[in-house]
Amino acid sequence: MHTGTQPVVSKNNLLTTIAWKINNEVHYALEGSVFIAGAVVQWLRDGLKVIKKSADVEALTATEQDNGGVYMVPAFTGLGAPYWNQHARGIIVGLTRGSSDGHIARAAVESIAYQTMDVLKAMEADAGITIKEVRVDGGATINDYLMQFQSNLLNTAVVRPTITETTALGAAYLAGLAVGFWESVDEVQAYWKKEKSFEPYMKDEVRGKLQKEWKRAIKAAQTWSEE
């Protein structure tokens, strides 16, 4: 979250970071670190071997209508923001005899959205504003199910650009600005194009239950880390 030309110290366990520096003017941001996001799909592929390639996960999630009460906290290397618990480890909770690979795939993909939600809620608390739109990037954003679930969970629009490798693109833009290929940030902003927008449709009571159950799963992961 861009915070302007003055650093803001988070009161909700986020990091204060430098967003960019252009013409000797530094801009700052609030950042939340999620240790395992898209990599959880790689674990389904390489660890559990329930899919052959990462792109297959969306079809697997579609084999079930919901998560079947299954939640996954992929704290394989601990929990990042806003929990910062290096001792936490991954857990899957809510399993029953009826749980399937589709339920586990849903829980894995949904864990990306839940962790993002935790970070964005912390940003909202720090900023004192409600986030109206989330612009996404990265390999996981090609998953339409994840993007729609993220929108439903946050109750806000989620917008995917035509170019999803935004980090690399941003570095290229900064280099171009430095050598004068582009004259201004406004010129660069004109290149941003929306590929698809996802709008929320989930009922409030469903959203509230999912968020509550995620918090229970997080608590279980942290309790496991206690000796």
N, C-alpha and C positions, 0 to 999 in steps of 0.2 A: 504494500500500500504506500503510494507516494505521499510524503508528508511535507514537502517543500524544501526550502533552503536552510532550515534550522533542524538539527537533530531532535527527535522526540524520544524520550525514555519511556518504555512501555511499563505499564502497571499491571499487565496481564501476561507476563512471561514470554513476550516476543523479543526479537532482536532488533536493535537499531543498526541500520546498515547504510552504506553509500549506494545510491541508485545509479548516479552517473555524475560526470564532471564535464561540462562544456564551457569553453571560453573562461576557464578559471572559476566558474560558478558551480559549486557542489550542491547536488540535490540528494535528499535523504529519503529513506523508506523504512517502514516496519516490515519485518520478515519473520515468517514462521517456518521452521525446519521440520519436514516430515521425512523420517529416515527411510521408510519403505513404502513407496506408493506404487508406481507402475511395476516395480520389481516383484510385487506379490504375484503378478501374472506369470512372470518368469519362473517363480517357484512352483506354480501349478504345472508349468510345462516341464521343468527340469527336475523338480523334487518329487512331486506326486505323479507326474507323467499322465495327467488326465487330459491334456491337450498336446497336439504335436507341434503347433506353432502358436505364438501369442495371439494372433488374429482370430484363432478358433474360440477364444474364451467367450466372445459375444454370443455365438451360437449355443454354447453350452449353458450360458445363463438363461437362454430362451427356452430351455427344456423344462423349466419350472416357472410357475406363475408368481412365486414370491420366494423369500429366503427360508421359508419353513421354520422360522424361529432361530436360525443359525446365524451367529455373529463371529467374525474373525478379527482379532487384534494382531496385526502382523508386526509385533514388536521383536523382530528377529535380532535386531541390534539395539534394543531399548526403545523407549518412547521419546519422541522429540517434542516440539512445542504443542500445547502449552504445559506439558507435564514434566518434561526433562527428567525422566527416570531411566538411567542407563542400565539398571538391573532388571527392568521388566523384560519379559520374554513372550513370544507369540503364543496365543491361545485360540482355540475354537470352542465356543460354548453353544449350548442349546441343541446338541445332537440327540436324535432319537433313532429308533429302528427304521423310521421312514426317511431319514436324511439321505440325500443322494449327492453324486458328484456335482449335479446342477446347483443344489443348495450351497455347497461349499464354494463353487465358482462364484455364485452371487455374493456370498459373504465376503469373498476375497475382493471382488471388484467394488462392492459397496464400501469396503473399509477405506478405499482411497477417498471416496466422497465424505465419509464420516470424519476422517482426519483433516481434510480440507475444511470442513465445517467448523471443527474445533479452532483452527487457526483464524478463520474469518470471523467467528464470534468474538475471539480475543481482539481482533482488529476493530470490530464495531465498538467494543467496550472502551478501547483506548481512544478512538476517534470521536465517540459520542454521536455517531451517525449510523443510519441503516444502509447497508450496501444494496444498491438498486440493480447492479449488473456486474457479472464476473466474466472477464475475458480470459480464456484458457489457452494453454499451449502445451506442447510436449506430445510424445508418442501415444500416451494413454487417451488423449482427447479424440482419437479417431473412433473410439468406442461410443456409439450412439446411446447404448443403454446406460453407460456410466454418466454421460453428459445429461441425459434426461433425469436420472436419479439424483444427480448433483443439483439440478435445478429444483426438483421437487423437495429435496431435503432442505435447501436454503430458502425456498419460496422466493426465488429471484431468477431473473433471466441469466442464462449461461450462453456466452457467445464464442463460437469457434471461428478463427480467422482462416483465410485461404491458405496461408503459410503457417504451419503449426510449430516450426522450429524457431520460435521467437527469440530465444537466447542468442543463437548464432546470428540471426538477422539483426538483432540490436547491436551486436558487436560490429557487424559490417556497416550499419548506419553510422555508428560513432566514428569508425575509421574514415568513412566518406565525408563526414562533417569536418573531421580534423584536417583533411587535405583539400577541402573546398569543393569536393564533388557535388555536395548539396550545400545550399547556402544557409538553411535554417532548419530548426526542428519542425516548424510548421510544414515545410516542404516534405520532410520525411513522413510526417503523420498522414499525409495525403495518400501514401502508398498502402496504408492499412485497409484491408478489405474483409468484410464479413462473409464467411462461407455458409454458416447456419446458426440460427438462434434457437435455443431450447427454452420453452416457457413452462412454469410450474402448473400442475393440475392436481397434485395430491391434496387430499382432505387434511385439515388441521389436526384432527384427532389421530389420524394414521401417522402423520409426520411427528407428532408429539410422542407417540408410543415408540416409534423407531429411535428417536433421539434418546429417550429414556433407557431403552434396552442397550443402546450403544454405551451409555454412561455406565451401566451395570457391567458390561463386558470390560470396559477400561478399568473399572474398580477391581474386577477379578484378576486382570493381568498384573495390576500393581500389587494386589495382595499376594499373588504367587511369588513375587520378587522379595517379599519380606521373609526374614529368617527368624 
